[in-house]
Amino acid sequence: MKISAALLSLTWIITVHAQQQAPSSTTPTLDNFREWVSYIRPEGDEDAWREIPWRNNFIPAVEEAKALDRPILLWAMNGNPCGET
């Protein structure tokens, strides 16, 4: 099961990256700056999450979710996101 999930993930990653044209050089320089900017910027619906009306306050979000009969995604974090705590 884990191998199937890993292969599926790897296939997806290869497919996504195969669609993007990589910069001519692996090292960013002043000469290939624009290539790197266009390579790194999200394309199409890759940044669609920005259009979601996220809520900052928990209680109003709970009330809204109850009224709309929708689930809630609660993102909670303790410490450094890089694990350097």
DSSP file (Angstrom, degrees, kcal/mol; ACC not computed):
  #  RESIDUE AA STRUCTURE BP1 BP2  ACC     N-H-->O    O-->H-N    N-H-->O    O-->H-N    TCO  KAPPA ALPHA  PHI   PSI    X-CA   Y-CA   Z-CA
    1    1 A M     >        0   0    0      0, 0.0     4,-2.1     0, 0.0     5,-0.2   0.000 360.0 360.0 360.0 -46.4    0.0    0.0    0.0
    2    2 A K  H  >  +     0   0    0      1,-0.2     4,-2.3     2,-0.2     5,-0.2   0.872 360.0  52.3 -65.6 -35.5    2.8    2.4    0.9
    3    3 A I  H  > S+     0   0    0      2,-0.2     4,-2.7     1,-0.2    -1,-0.2   0.905 108.3  50.9 -66.9 -40.2    4.7    1.6   -2.2
    4    4 A S  H  > S+     0   0    0      2,-0.2     4,-2.4     1,-0.2    -2,-0.2   0.916 111.4  47.4 -62.1 -43.4    1.6    2.2   -4.4
    5    5 A A  H  X S+     0   0    0     -4,-2.1     4,-2.4     2,-0.2    -1,-0.2   0.896 112.4  49.7 -65.0 -40.1    1.1    5.6   -2.7
    6    6 A A  H  X S+     0   0    0     -4,-2.3     4,-2.6     2,-0.2    -2,-0.2   0.913 112.0  47.5 -65.4 -42.9    4.8    6.5   -3.2
    7    7 A L  H  X S+     0   0    0     -4,-2.7     4,-2.5     2,-0.2    -2,-0.2   0.895 112.0  50.2 -65.5 -39.4    4.7    5.5   -6.9
    8    8 A L  H  X S+     0   0    0     -4,-2.4     4,-2.2    -5,-0.2    -2,-0.2   0.924 112.3  47.4 -63.5 -44.0    1.5    7.5   -7.4
    9    9 A S  H  X S+     0   0    0     -4,-2.4     4,-2.5     2,-0.2    -2,-0.2   0.922 112.4  49.3 -62.9 -44.5    3.1   10.5   -5.8
   10   10 A L  H  X S+     0   0    0     -4,-2.6     4,-2.5     1,-0.2     5,-0.2   0.903 110.2  51.0 -62.9 -41.8    6.3   10.2   -7.8
   11   11 A T  H  X S+     0   0    0     -4,-2.5     4,-2.3     1,-0.2    -1,-0.2   0.910 110.9  48.9 -61.4 -42.2    4.3    9.9  -11.0
   12   12 A W  H  X S+     0   0    0     -4,-2.2     4,-2.6     2,-0.2    -2,-0.2   0.926 111.3  49.3 -63.8 -44.6    2.4   13.0  -10.2
   13   13 A I  H  X S+     0   0    0     -4,-2.5     4,-2.5     1,-0.2     5,-0.2   0.920 112.2  47.9 -61.6 -44.7    5.5   15.0   -9.4
   14   14 A I  H  X S+     0   0    0     -4,-2.5     4,-1.9     1,-0.2    -1,-0.2   0.906 112.2  50.0 -63.6 -41.3    7.2   13.9  -12.6
   15   15 A T  H  X S+     0   0    0     -4,-2.3     4,-0.9    -5,-0.2    -2,-0.2   0.923 112.4  46.5 -63.2 -45.2    4.1   14.8  -14.6
   16   16 A V  H >X S+     0   0    0     -4,-2.6     3,-0.6     1,-0.2     4,-0.6   0.930 116.2  43.9 -64.5 -46.0    3.8   18.3  -13.0
   17   17 A H  H 3< S+     0   0    0     -4,-2.5     3,-0.5     1,-0.2    -1,-0.2   0.770 105.7  62.0 -73.8 -24.5    7.5   19.1  -13.5
   18   18 A A  H 3< S+     0   0    0     -4,-1.9    -1,-0.2    -5,-0.2    -2,-0.2   0.779  99.5  57.1 -69.5 -25.0    7.6   17.7  -17.0
   19   19 A Q  H << S+     0   0    0     -4,-0.9     2,-0.3    -3,-0.6    -1,-0.2   0.736  96.3  75.5 -77.4 -22.5    5.1   20.3  -18.0
   20   20 A Q  S  < S-     0   0    0     -4,-0.6     2,-0.7    -3,-0.5    19,-0.1  -0.709  82.8-126.8 -94.0 141.0    7.3   23.2  -16.8
   21   21 A Q        -     0   0    0     -2,-0.3     3,-0.1     1,-0.0    -3,-0.1  -0.774  27.1-138.7 -87.6 115.3   10.3   24.3  -18.8
   22   22 A A        -     0   0    0     -2,-0.7    14,-0.1     1,-0.1     4,-0.1  -0.381  28.0 -94.6 -71.5 150.0   13.3   24.3  -16.5
   23   23 A P        -     0   0    0      0, 0.0    -1,-0.1     0, 0.0     9,-0.0  -0.224  33.3-113.6 -60.4 155.6   15.8   27.2  -16.8
   24   24 A S  S    S+     0   0    0     -3,-0.1     2,-0.4     8,-0.1    -2,-0.1   0.792 101.3  42.6 -64.5 -28.8   18.8   26.7  -19.0
   25   25 A S  S    S-     0   0    0      7,-0.1     4,-0.1     1,-0.1    -1,-0.0  -0.920  71.5-141.9-120.2 146.3   21.2   26.8  -16.0
   26   26 A T  S    S+     0   0    0     -2,-0.4    -1,-0.1     2,-0.1    -2,-0.1   0.601  88.8  70.8 -79.9 -10.2   20.8   25.1  -12.6
   27   27 A T  S    S-     0   0    0     -4,-0.0     2,-0.2     0, 0.0     5,-0.1  -0.931  86.7-126.6-109.4 121.9   22.3   28.2  -10.9
   28   28 A P        +     0   0    0      0, 0.0     2,-0.3     0, 0.0     5,-0.1  -0.463  40.1 164.2 -66.0 132.1   20.4   31.4  -10.8
   29   29 A T        -     0   0    0     -2,-0.2     4,-0.2    -4,-0.1     7,-0.2  -0.821  54.0 -97.0-135.3 175.7   22.4   34.3  -12.2
   30   30 A L  S >  S+     0   0    0     -2,-0.3     3,-0.7     1,-0.2     4,-0.3   0.833 121.9  56.3 -64.9 -31.3   21.6   37.9  -13.4
   31   31 A D  T 3  S+     0   0    0      1,-0.2     3,-0.2     2,-0.1    -1,-0.2   0.858 116.1  32.8 -71.0 -35.2   21.5   36.6  -17.0
   32   32 A N  T 3> S+     0   0    0      1,-0.2     4,-2.1    -5,-0.1    -1,-0.2   0.127  83.7 114.9-108.6  21.9   18.9   33.9  -16.4
   33   33 A F  H <> S+     0   0    0     -3,-0.7     4,-2.4     1,-0.2     5,-0.2   0.915  76.5  49.3 -57.0 -47.8   16.9   35.8  -13.8
   34   34 A R  H  > S+     0   0    0     -4,-0.3     4,-2.3    -3,-0.2    -1,-0.2   0.859 108.4  54.1 -64.9 -35.1   13.7   36.1  -15.9
   35   35 A E  H  > S+     0   0    0      2,-0.2     4,-1.8     1,-0.2    -1,-0.2   0.929 110.7  46.6 -61.1 -44.7   13.8   32.4  -16.7
   36   36 A W  H  X S+     0   0    0     -4,-2.1     4,-2.4     2,-0.2     5,-0.2   0.891 110.3  52.6 -66.4 -39.7   13.9   31.5  -13.0
   37   37 A V  H  X S+     0   0    0     -4,-2.4     4,-2.3     1,-0.2    -1,-0.2   0.938 112.2  44.6 -62.2 -46.2   11.1   33.9  -12.2
   38   38 A S  H  < S+     0   0    0     -4,-2.3    -1,-0.2     1,-0.2    -2,-0.2   0.814 114.1  51.2 -69.0 -28.6    8.8   32.4  -14.8
   39   39 A Y  H  < S+     0   0    0     -4,-1.8    -1,-0.2    -5,-0.2    -2,-0.2   0.869 114.8  41.4 -73.2 -37.6    9.8   28.9  -13.7
   40   40 A I  H  < S+     0   0    0     -4,-2.4    -2,-0.2    -5,-0.1    -3,-0.2   0.840  92.8  95.4 -81.7 -35.4    9.1   29.5  -10.0
   41   41 A R  S  < S-     0   0    0     -4,-2.3     2,-0.0    -5,-0.2    -4,-0.0  -0.278  84.9-106.4 -60.2 139.1    5.9   31.5  -10.4
   42   42 A P        -     0   0    0      0, 0.0     2,-0.3     0, 0.0    -1,-0.1  -0.356  35.9-152.7 -65.4 146.4    2.7   29.5  -10.0
   43   43 A E    >   -     0   0    0     -3,-0.1     3,-2.0    -2,-0.0     4,-0.1  -0.881  49.9 -21.5-119.8 152.2    0.8   28.9  -13.2
   44   44 A G  T 3  S-     0   0    0     -2,-0.3     3,-0.5     1,-0.3     0, 0.0  -0.268 129.4 -10.6  59.0-123.7   -2.9   28.2  -13.9
   45   45 A D  T >  S+     0   0    0      1,-0.2     3,-1.5     2,-0.1    -1,-0.3   0.168 100.8 109.0 -97.8  18.7   -4.7   27.0  -10.8
   46   46 A E  T <  S+     0   0    0     -3,-2.0     3,-0.2     1,-0.3    -1,-0.2   0.739  87.9  38.3 -67.1 -22.0   -1.6   26.3   -8.7
   47   47 A D  T >  S+     0   0    0     -3,-0.5     3,-1.5     1,-0.1    -1,-0.3  -0.013  76.8 120.0-116.5  30.8   -2.5   29.3   -6.5
   48   48 A A  G X   +     0   0    0     -3,-1.5     3,-1.8     1,-0.3     4,-0.3   0.743  61.3  75.6 -64.9 -22.7   -6.2   28.8   -6.4
   49   49 A W  G >  S+     0   0    0      1,-0.3     3,-1.1    -3,-0.2    -1,-0.3   0.744  82.5  68.7 -61.9 -21.7   -6.0   28.4   -2.6
   50   50 A R  G <  S+     0   0    0     -3,-1.5    -1,-0.3     1,-0.2    -2,-0.2   0.736  92.2  59.1 -69.2 -21.0   -5.6   32.2   -2.4
   51   51 A E  G <  S+     0   0    0     -3,-1.8    -1,-0.2    -4,-0.2    -2,-0.2   0.567  80.4 104.1 -84.6  -9.4   -9.2   32.7   -3.6
   52   52 A I  S <  S-     0   0    0     -3,-1.1     2,-2.0    -4,-0.3    -3,-0.0  -0.570  80.2-123.9 -72.8 131.1  -10.6   30.7   -0.6
   53   53 A P        -     0   0    0      0, 0.0    -1,-0.1     0, 0.0    -2,-0.1  -0.530  37.1-163.5 -78.0  82.9  -12.1   33.1    2.0
   54   54 A W        -     0   0    0     -2,-2.0     2,-0.4    -4,-0.1    -4,-0.0  -0.275   8.3-135.3 -66.3 151.2  -10.0   31.9    4.9
   55   55 A R        -     0   0    0      1,-0.1    -1,-0.1     3,-0.0     3,-0.0  -0.892  14.3-167.4-111.1 140.9  -11.1   32.7    8.5
   56   56 A N  S    S+     0   0    0     -2,-0.4     2,-0.5     1,-0.1    -1,-0.1   0.688  72.0  66.8 -96.3 -23.1   -8.8   34.0   11.2
   57   57 A N     >  -     0   0    0      1,-0.1     4,-1.3     2,-0.0     5,-0.1  -0.877  67.1-152.3-109.7 130.9  -11.1   33.6   14.2
   58   58 A F  H  > S+     0   0    0     -2,-0.5     4,-2.5     2,-0.2     5,-0.2   0.940  88.3  49.8 -69.3 -51.3  -12.2   30.2   15.3
   59   59 A I  H  > S+     0   0    0      1,-0.2     4,-2.4     2,-0.2     5,-0.2   0.922 112.2  46.7 -61.5 -47.5  -15.6   30.8   17.0
   60   60 A P  H  > S+     0   0    0      0, 0.0     4,-2.2     0, 0.0    -1,-0.2   0.869 112.6  52.6 -61.6 -32.0  -17.1   32.8   14.1
   61   61 A A  H  X S+     0   0    0     -4,-1.3     4,-2.7     2,-0.2    -2,-0.2   0.898 108.4  49.9 -67.9 -39.6  -15.8   30.1   11.7
   62   62 A V  H  X S+     0   0    0     -4,-2.5     4,-2.5     2,-0.2     5,-0.2   0.928 111.6  48.4 -63.0 -45.1  -17.5   27.4   13.8
   63   63 A E  H  X S+     0   0    0     -4,-2.4     4,-2.2     1,-0.2    -2,-0.2   0.913 113.4  47.1 -62.2 -42.6  -20.8   29.4   13.7
   64   64 A E  H  X S+     0   0    0     -4,-2.2     4,-2.1    -5,-0.2    -2,-0.2   0.915 111.7  50.6 -65.3 -42.9  -20.5   29.9    9.9
   65   65 A A  H  X>S+     0   0    0     -4,-2.7     5,-2.3     1,-0.2     4,-0.9   0.894 110.6  49.5 -63.0 -40.3  -19.7   26.2    9.3
   66   66 A K  H ><5S+     0   0    0     -4,-2.5     3,-0.5     3,-0.2    -1,-0.2   0.925 111.2  49.1 -63.6 -43.9  -22.7   25.1   11.4
   67   67 A A  H 3<5S+     0   0    0     -4,-2.2    -2,-0.2     1,-0.2    -1,-0.2   0.865 119.6  37.4 -64.3 -35.9  -25.0   27.5    9.5
   68   68 A L  H 3<5S-     0   0    0     -4,-2.1    -1,-0.2    -5,-0.1    -2,-0.2   0.462 106.7-125.1 -94.4  -2.3  -23.7   26.2    6.1
   69   69 A D  T <<5 +     0   0    0     -4,-0.9    -3,-0.2    -3,-0.5    -4,-0.1   0.947  63.6 138.3  54.6  53.2  -23.4   22.6    7.2
   70   70 A R      < -     0   0    0     -5,-2.3    -1,-0.2    -6,-0.1    -2,-0.1  -0.880  53.7-109.8-124.8 156.1  -19.7   22.5    6.2
   71   71 A P        -     0   0    0      0, 0.0     2,-0.4     0, 0.0    -1,-0.0  -0.326  27.8-129.5 -79.0 168.7  -16.6   21.0    7.8
   72   72 A I        -     0   0    0     -2,-0.1     2,-0.7     2,-0.0   -10,-0.0  -0.962   3.9-149.7-120.3 136.6  -13.7   23.1    9.3
   73   73 A L        -     0   0    0     -2,-0.4     2,-0.6     2,-0.0     0, 0.0  -0.932  17.4-165.7-101.2 113.7  -10.0   22.8    8.6
   74   74 A L        -     0   0    0     -2,-0.7     2,-0.7     2,-0.0    -2,-0.0  -0.901   2.5-165.6-103.8 117.2   -8.2   23.8   11.7
   75   75 A W        +     0   0    0     -2,-0.6     2,-0.4     2,-0.0    -2,-0.0  -0.905  15.2 172.4-104.0 112.5   -4.5   24.4   11.2
   76   76 A A        -     0   0    0     -2,-0.7     2,-0.4     2,-0.0    -2,-0.0  -0.951   5.1-179.7-122.5 141.9   -2.6   24.6   14.5
   77   77 A M        -     0   0    0     -2,-0.4     2,-0.5     2,-0.0    -2,-0.0  -0.998  14.8-165.4-143.3 143.0    1.1   24.8   14.9
   78   78 A N        -     0   0    0     -2,-0.4     2,-0.2     2,-0.1    -2,-0.0  -0.961  61.9  -6.5-130.1 114.6    3.5   24.9   17.8
   79   79 A G  S    S-     0   0    0     -2,-0.5     6,-0.0     5,-0.1    -2,-0.0  -0.528 105.5 -16.9 103.8-171.2    7.1   25.9   17.2
   80   80 A N    >   -     0   0    0     -2,-0.2     3,-1.9     1,-0.1     5,-0.2  -0.500  53.3-134.0 -73.0 135.7    9.1   26.6   14.1
   81   81 A P  T 3  S+     0   0    0      0, 0.0    -1,-0.1     0, 0.0     4,-0.0   0.712 106.8  57.4 -65.9 -18.0    7.7   25.3   10.8
   82   82 A C  T 3  S-     0   0    0      2,-0.0    -2,-0.0     0, 0.0    -3,-0.0   0.403 118.1-111.6 -90.1   2.2   11.2   24.0    9.9
   83   83 A G  S <  S+     0   0    0     -3,-1.9     2,-0.6     1,-0.1    -4,-0.0   0.726  74.8 136.2  77.1  21.8   11.2   21.9   13.1
   84   84 A E              0   0    0      1,-0.2    -1,-0.1     0, 0.0    -5,-0.1  -0.321 360.0 360.0 -98.1  51.1   14.0   23.9   14.7
   85   85 A T              0   0    0     -2,-0.6    -1,-0.2    -5,-0.2    -2,-0.0   0.438 360.0 360.0-102.4 360.0   12.4   24.1   18.1
